[in-house]
Amino acid sequence: MLYNIFMIQILQILGIRAAGISIMFLMVHFCYAQNDIVCYAGSSGKDCFYDVAQLSDGTFLVCGYSESLDWINPDIPRTQLEFSGTIPNSLGTNQYGFILQLSPNLQDILHVVHFAQGVIEDIRFMKFTSLPYQETGDLIISCNTSDSYDNDGGYVIARLNANFVNGIPDALVWQKVVWAESYAKEMHPWDVTSSGEVYYVSGAAHGYDWSALYLLDAEGNRKVVENWRTHWLNNGSEWHGSPASTNPLGGIEAINYSGIALKIWNRCELRSWTEEEYEAIFPDGNGGTKKGTWPADILFSGPCDPHNPTAEGPGYTGYTAEACCPVWGASNIVVDRRNGDMYLGMNFKSYFNPLNSPDFEPAVIKFDNTGRMIWWSRLYHEITPEGNIMESLPDQYVDALAIDYTNDLLVIAGRTHGNNVENFWEGNTIDFDPNTFGFQNRFTGSNGNIHESWLGKLKLTEGTLIGSTYVAELAEGTEGLGIPHADPNLDGWPDPNTGWPDVNTTRIAKNNLKVSSNGDVCVLGVGRRTITTANAYQKMVKPYYGGKSCWNSFARVYDSQFHVPKYSSLIVGNWDTITQQGGDNTEMFGIYKTSQGVVCVGRQTADSNGTPVGNDIPVSNVTPWGSLNPNNESSILVYYKASNIENSSDQFSDQINQIDIIPSENECAIYPNPANNFIEVKLKLQNPISYKILDIHSKEVKNVKWNGAVIDIHELSNGVYFLQLLYNSEKIGKRFVVNR
């Protein structure tokens, strides 16, 4: 295969086409790890997987939507979620929102939980009250809805009554309907605390109407937050002040709930209320300084009196609030499950008067669990270490947030529109460690009207920057390439920190950023000439060889300091590297880090006639419930594995994955699975001496001599178990599920 690839590359360089033969170079593709899984799934209609997570019993959850569930074996147990009240979805497309519970090896669908057809559009995100890689906590989901403004169309947040480990959910404990448009609709900015409280954003960013951040208690009701500054009273009026307990109109008992109103008109949110606060100078987290105690101070010429709000500008750097759009844009929320601290990612629509230029200024803000603001970061210098006052044109966004629990760091995925004079902080100009560097220190080349992504890590305590890298893949046909990277796993690709190549738009998946137990950062993205590693399942043809790239989705794992990608692989249809046809046809939404690699989910798109767009992705080890080819818009499941991203800590301490499993389905099979009162064991090997059955915590629940292929399990409660067959010199086994 390598010889054929080499020959095709040589022919491409020479521009040769054999008579009557079109040389179609399908992207370089190996199955580097022979047990990688890449497959499609779904019906003849529209299907998509949106999010993926692993539970403490080793099983996986995958959620999304489907126009029909007929593609799932009817023998697999199904549960329809019940709920009280209403969910507005009158403009919906009559889809099923569902969650699949998959076996730990992803080979079996164990259970399907879904809403009735048409109740919601999908299940978009799944979050738990537990920390990563700890015993699974309560399960909270969000689902898209499609309805009118008057009916609060947007999304819904809901708590399920079980988490698949302690039982199969069959109802919503509560649901909260959230009116949402623009950022809030696209990104579902919400997260949950360890006690089950939920921070969330409602509204429409950068318009005239409304947007606000609220907190729900564990029963799904809006809550009073002591140190927020806007409070809605039981009598329907508002009070602006802090703390809530000092409310002169009846104390905290008179307050119905609190919020952060993300709007300028008649409000003073995220602004200083005194001249002392407004004039204060603080470190910016990277050797420079900034003026103003609150992040919105940059837009205004003075503090704001909550009893007589004003909004004159510009601020000290030259920015003023954009008159067209008084509502700000909150895009991301992440909660530290250990202490309840909450981090908000957002931007402010602004206007730079000297250049007559509209702009967006980013901010990441930390609040403690009482609602008190602790720090905020602009992610670029307002005042450089040399004392220069800067502006940052044109636009910057916050696309995702996550917490690196091992290193007590906040991980930020930002995005910049254009090669700004003062841009997101570069990877090799970091005050905390002047000797550090990023894989891609800066935005290179001369392309301006493009979007580039950025990753950074800030200390949770005070927002100090400790590392960053740009995520900006090469433009097609660029020159100015640097020397090959010294890391052999970078496969000869040019080092982004040498040369000055043009880069092209590269976007990290919104609101889906994962961190492994050692601080490695896992992202999904979309790029053009995407750099892939030597251990990748699906590779990009290098620019040296002359073949053309295509737009593609990719999965990437950076080391904890952003020095190099440890793994980077495409997820896209095989394309013709001469005509560029066949790619640009996948969208990946969810990623999860396991002890062996990354599981990614998404879809291959289809046209209006239901014909899959582009060529098929290269599949491998297709699951029994999956399919080889797309059919209309089809779900995609990928499990990429590589030895250098293996980490035994990226699993649950009591997970029964640690018990050896025989490698071949043909050597041991259990029927039925899921089972009821009996299982039948079919063996290719000789009969064992005896067997054990263990629960999900590796605790023995049954141990008897072997007396035949049919085993009575009627005494076992519902759940995941492990059948361990005992021979003289070895132990082999198989997982199974009891579900009655």
Secondary structure, 3 states (H helix, E strand, C coil): CHHHHHHHHHHHHHCCCCCCCCCCCECCECCCCCCCEEEEECCCCCEEEEEEEECCCCCEEEEEEECCCCCCCCCCCEEECECCCCCCCCCCCCCEEEEEEECCCCCCEEEEEECCCCCCCCCCEEEECCCCCCCCCCEEEEEECCCCCCCCCEEEEEEECCCCCCCCCCEEEEEEEEEEEHHHHHHCCEEECCCCCEEEEEEECCCCCCEEEEEECCCCCECCCCCCCEEEECCCCEEECCCHHHCCCCCHHHEEEEEEECECCCCCCCCCCCHHHHHCEEECCCCCEEECCCHHHHHCCCCCECCECCCCCCCCCCEEECCCCCECEEEEEEECCCCCCEEEEEEEEEEEHHHCEEEEEEEEEEECCCCCEEEEECCCCCECCCCCECCCCCEEEEEEEEEECCCCEEEEEEEEECCCCCCCCCCCCCCCCCCCCCCCCCCCCCCCCCEEEEEEEEECCCCCEEEEEEECCECCCCCCECCECCCHHHCCCECCCCECCCECCCEECCCCCEECCCCCEEEEEEECECCCCCCCCECCCCHHHCCCCCCEEEEEEECCCCCCEEEEEEECCCCECCCCCCCCCEEEEEEEECCCEEEEEEEECECCCCCECCCCCCCECCCCCCECCCCCCEEEEEEEECHHHCCCCCCCCCCHHHCCCCCCCCCEEEECCCECCEEEEEECCCCCCEEEEECCCCCEEEEEECCCCEEECCCCCCEEEEEEEECCCCEEEEEEEECC
